[in-house]
Amino acid sequence: MNTIKPRVRIILTGGTIGSDRKQGGSAPSKEASRFLSETLSSLFSDKGVIPDFSYPWGEGGIDSSDLSPSGWLRITRDVAEALSSGCSGVLILHGTDTMAYTAAWLSLCFAGCPIPIILTGSQFTRDYMPEDGSVNLKGAVQVMCSNVKGVWIYFNWKLIQGNRAHKARASHPDAFSAMGGFPVFFNPEWGLIGGADSPRGAMIWTPGEALNALMGIPENLADLVCSNIRWIFSAPGAGHSLDGDEKLIGIIGYGAGNAPQTLHSAIDSSYAHRSDKPVIVACSQAEGDMKNPLLYDNVGLGWLSQRGFRVFSQMDYPIEFVHALACYSLLLSHVGMDGEALMGRYLRKY
């Protein structure tokens, strides 16, 4: 009796794990990408799994700092096709700079997904000693062959939910922290012989109405729609400029979601008299804990709700997720769906 081997999709987007050091510094390379393909083929072969490789930006890939909502849509289509074709899991190799943004986006697109969608990468190229890429690859493969479901980042022996990951370190193997949650630390027993040997097999999955609508948006249009998001970082004495066309303004203020009165006044004077006011998302430089932009009289951004603005709180999510949610919301609104209601599922509205 012939047994059909499980199949997984491996999406190589680029990043440090797919880079080599050159005279001008690290850069994505075809040689590093081929090395990754050979390494993963061997790791999955040992578990009786067939890897199906995809290169959305060619073998060399791109630096993750160049990824934008158009790139997220390209990855989303790849993941959706993999799931629809019966893959047992998806492994995405990604640069660390924007990995948490992509993971946050995918967590929205594939909420409730019955198979693992794992993102990993490295902080160092393969010619460093020691390097972290091979450790992350081996761990990610083990996770792919476990009973994990949904979107996660695997990095430095930790699993972090896709909507909770925040890049906290620039040049340390322990690059990501879990915001508003706790990581799942890798269990060494997963790696024992006879333990997690292969993925559970293909699961029935079909994209929902929102995801189908998003996948129909042209990539260049996605970037254009999301360009109507304005992020403002508050620092003592800094000026603030608004162009009057913002659809959503994310403000990284202080403490519970406070901001200087000059910023309150700038927003109010630019939009108070208009019916098409932007959505305000009150965020904070204080990374941890719940945010309450009505906690303090007048200085909290929640007080803009009394001037007719729709104000949402960051809650305890990382900025990466808040931005991905803002993009997701605007794109849904663009195709005639209620994107603002979706924001309300995650963030508190004032």
DAFEN-V744153 format. One line per field, one symbol per residue. ss: DSSP state (~ for helix, > for strand, _ for the rest). Layout:
BEGIN
ss: ???
END
This chain:
BEGIN
ss: ______>>>>>>_>_~~~>>>>__>>>>_~~~~~~~~~~~~~~~~____>>>>>_______>_~~~__~~~~~~~~~~~~~~~~____>>>>>_____~~~~~~~~~~~______>>>>>____________~~~~~~~~~~~~_____>>>>>>__>>>>___>>>________>>>_____>>__~~~~_________________~~~~~~~___~~~~~~~~__>>>>>______________>>>>>>>___>__~~~~~~~~~~~_______>>>>>>_______________>~~~~~~~__>>>>_____~~~~~~~~~~~~~~~~____~~~~~~~~__>_
END
